[in-house]
């Protein structure tokens, strides 16, 4: 809850700063940093150590970097591509019984997405996003034989949307929501994120 409040406060500050924005096209390459709230929901997920008998969710802080390219189409439509890399903190999920103890520890994630947006004003872009996502997970099992661990990549897809606003001729800020389905094979792995980002445009 505290993380969600922090994201909300950040978005309010971004909105307050936009009063000094100058008109600038969303066109060309950009890089940026992002941070926000992450929530994972996992149930009976297939792993290299077998299906993990857990049904749990966990909220954590996430942050990372991104880079991409936008292209202005006609007067108000923008299309673009983007890649991002993120890590999360304190996001381990665990389940124990009389004979076993499982731990799922997401290490990092990357997204490769496309987005399409509409300029409601010359400085403000409303957009939707979709594409591929991947999470690196370390699975650990402790039983009577001893502890063992394996790392694997969980593939999935994501959709989302948000708004981005020019603050200066080269700097913009954005707020967006992303949903990821990482339920590769049996089981469930859903991820929800609320992210704020600052971009530098070349």
C-alpha positions as CSV (number, residue, x, y, z in Angstrom):
1,X,0.0,0.0,0.0
2,X,2.9,2.4,0.8
3,X,4.4,1.7,-2.6
4,X,1.1,2.4,-4.3
5,X,0.8,5.7,-2.5
6,X,4.3,6.7,-3.5
7,X,3.4,6.0,-7.2
8,X,0.3,8.1,-6.8
9,X,2.3,11.0,-5.2
10,X,4.8,10.9,-8.0
11,X,2.1,11.1,-10.7
12,X,0.6,14.1,-8.9
13,X,4.0,15.8,-9.0
14,X,4.4,15.0,-12.7
15,X,1.1,16.5,-13.4
16,X,2.0,19.7,-11.5
17,X,5.2,20.1,-13.5
18,X,3.5,19.8,-16.9
19,X,2.4,23.4,-16.7
20,X,5.8,24.4,-18.1
21,X,5.7,21.9,-21.0
22,X,6.5,23.1,-24.5
23,X,5.0,21.5,-27.7
24,X,7.3,18.8,-29.1
25,X,6.6,15.9,-31.4
26,X,6.9,12.4,-30.0
27,X,9.3,11.4,-32.8
28,X,12.6,9.7,-32.7
29,X,14.7,7.7,-30.2
30,X,14.5,7.9,-26.4
31,X,15.9,6.4,-23.2
32,X,14.5,6.4,-19.7
33,X,14.2,5.1,-16.1
34,X,11.1,3.8,-14.4
35,X,9.9,2.7,-11.0
36,X,6.7,1.6,-9.4
37,X,4.5,-1.1,-7.8
38,X,4.6,-4.8,-8.7
39,X,2.2,-7.5,-7.8
40,X,2.7,-11.2,-8.6
41,X,0.0,-13.9,-8.3
42,X,1.3,-17.5,-8.6
43,X,-0.6,-20.8,-8.3
44,X,0.7,-24.3,-9.0
45,X,3.4,-23.1,-11.4
46,X,5.4,-25.5,-13.5
47,X,9.2,-25.2,-12.8
48,X,12.4,-27.2,-13.5
49,X,11.8,-28.8,-10.1
50,X,8.2,-29.7,-10.9
51,X,4.9,-28.1,-10.1
52,X,5.1,-25.8,-7.1
53,X,2.0,-26.4,-4.9
54,X,1.4,-22.8,-3.8
55,X,-1.3,-20.2,-4.3
56,X,0.0,-16.9,-3.2
57,X,0.6,-13.3,-4.2
58,X,3.1,-10.7,-3.2
59,X,3.6,-7.0,-3.7
60,X,7.0,-5.3,-4.2
61,X,8.9,-2.3,-5.5
62,X,10.2,-2.5,-9.1
63,X,12.6,-0.3,-11.1
64,X,14.6,-0.4,-14.3
65,X,15.6,1.2,-17.6
66,X,14.1,1.4,-21.1
67,X,14.9,2.5,-24.6
68,X,12.8,2.9,-27.7
69,X,11.8,4.7,-30.8
70,X,8.6,6.7,-31.7
71,X,7.4,7.7,-35.1
72,X,4.8,10.4,-35.6
73,X,2.2,9.3,-38.2
74,X,0.1,12.1,-39.7
75,X,-0.7,14.8,-37.2
76,X,-1.7,13.1,-34.0
77,X,-1.0,9.3,-34.2
78,X,2.3,7.9,-32.8
79,X,3.6,4.3,-33.2
80,X,6.7,3.0,-31.5
81,X,8.8,0.1,-30.2
82,X,10.4,-0.3,-26.8
83,X,12.6,-2.6,-24.7
84,X,12.9,-2.5,-21.0
85,X,14.8,-4.2,-18.2
86,X,13.5,-4.3,-14.6
87,X,14.3,-5.8,-11.2
88,X,12.1,-6.2,-8.1
89,X,13.0,-6.1,-4.4
90,X,11.7,-8.4,-1.6
91,X,9.5,-10.4,-4.0
92,X,10.2,-14.0,-2.9
93,X,7.2,-16.3,-2.7
94,X,7.4,-19.4,-0.5
95,X,5.4,-22.4,0.5
96,X,6.2,-25.0,3.2
97,X,4.7,-28.3,4.3
98,X,5.8,-31.1,6.7
99,X,8.2,-32.5,4.0
100,X,8.9,-29.8,1.5
101,X,9.7,-26.1,1.4
102,X,9.5,-24.2,-2.0
103,X,10.8,-20.7,-2.8
104,X,10.2,-18.8,-6.0
105,X,12.5,-15.8,-6.4
106,X,12.0,-13.6,-9.6
107,X,15.4,-12.1,-10.4
108,X,14.7,-9.8,-13.3
109,X,12.4,-9.2,-16.2
110,X,12.5,-7.7,-19.7
111,X,9.8,-6.6,-22.0
112,X,9.8,-6.1,-25.8
113,X,6.7,-4.2,-26.8
114,X,5.0,-2.0,-29.4
115,X,2.8,0.9,-28.6
116,X,0.2,3.0,-30.4
117,X,-0.9,6.4,-29.2
118,X,-2.9,9.5,-29.9
119,X,-1.9,13.1,-29.1
120,X,-4.8,14.7,-27.3
121,X,-2.7,17.8,-27.2
122,X,0.7,18.5,-28.9
123,X,2.3,17.7,-25.4
124,X,0.2,14.8,-24.2
125,X,0.1,11.3,-25.6
126,X,-2.4,8.6,-24.6
127,X,-1.3,5.1,-25.6
128,X,-1.8,1.4,-25.5
129,X,1.0,-1.2,-25.4
130,X,1.4,-4.9,-26.1
131,X,4.1,-7.5,-26.7
132,X,6.4,-10.1,-25.2
133,X,7.7,-10.4,-21.6
134,X,10.1,-12.7,-19.8
135,X,11.0,-13.3,-16.2
136,X,14.1,-15.0,-14.8
137,X,13.1,-17.1,-11.8
138,X,15.1,-19.1,-9.3
139,X,13.2,-22.0,-7.8
140,X,14.5,-23.6,-4.6
141,X,13.3,-26.9,-2.9
142,X,14.3,-28.1,0.5
143,X,13.3,-31.7,1.6
144,X,14.8,-34.7,3.4
145,X,17.4,-35.2,0.7
146,X,18.7,-31.6,1.0
147,X,18.3,-28.2,-0.7
148,X,18.4,-27.9,-4.5
149,X,17.7,-24.9,-6.8
150,X,17.3,-24.2,-10.5
151,X,16.9,-21.1,-12.6
152,X,14.6,-20.8,-15.6
153,X,13.0,-18.2,-17.9
154,X,9.2,-17.8,-17.9
155,X,7.9,-16.5,-21.2
156,X,4.6,-14.6,-21.5
157,X,2.7,-11.7,-23.1
158,X,1.7,-8.3,-21.8
159,X,-0.8,-5.5,-22.5
160,X,-1.1,-2.1,-20.9
161,X,-1.7,1.6,-21.4
162,X,-0.9,5.0,-20.1
163,X,-0.2,8.7,-20.7
164,X,3.0,10.6,-21.4
165,X,3.6,14.3,-21.2
166,X,6.3,16.5,-22.5
167,X,8.0,18.5,-19.7
168,X,10.7,20.2,-21.8
169,X,11.8,19.9,-25.4
170,X,13.8,16.8,-24.5
171,X,12.3,15.4,-21.3
172,X,8.9,13.7,-20.9
173,X,7.2,11.9,-18.0
174,X,4.7,9.0,-18.1
175,X,2.4,6.9,-15.9
176,X,1.2,3.5,-17.1
177,X,-0.3,0.2,-16.1
178,X,0.9,-3.2,-17.4
179,X,-0.6,-6.7,-17.1
180,X,1.6,-9.7,-17.9
181,X,0.5,-13.3,-18.2
182,X,3.5,-15.6,-17.6
183,X,1.5,-18.8,-17.2
184,X,3.7,-20.9,-19.5
185,X,2.5,-24.5,-19.3
186,X,0.3,-25.4,-16.4
187,X,-0.4,-23.2,-13.4
188,X,-0.9,-19.4,-13.1
189,X,1.6,-16.5,-13.0
190,X,-0.1,-13.1,-13.3
191,X,1.8,-9.8,-12.9
192,X,0.4,-6.4,-12.4
193,X,2.5,-3.2,-12.5
194,X,1.9,0.5,-12.1
195,X,5.0,2.4,-13.4
196,X,6.1,6.0,-13.6
197,X,8.9,6.9,-16.0
198,X,11.1,9.8,-17.1
199,X,12.4,9.8,-20.7
200,X,15.1,11.7,-22.4
201,X,14.4,12.2,-26.2
202,X,17.2,12.8,-28.7
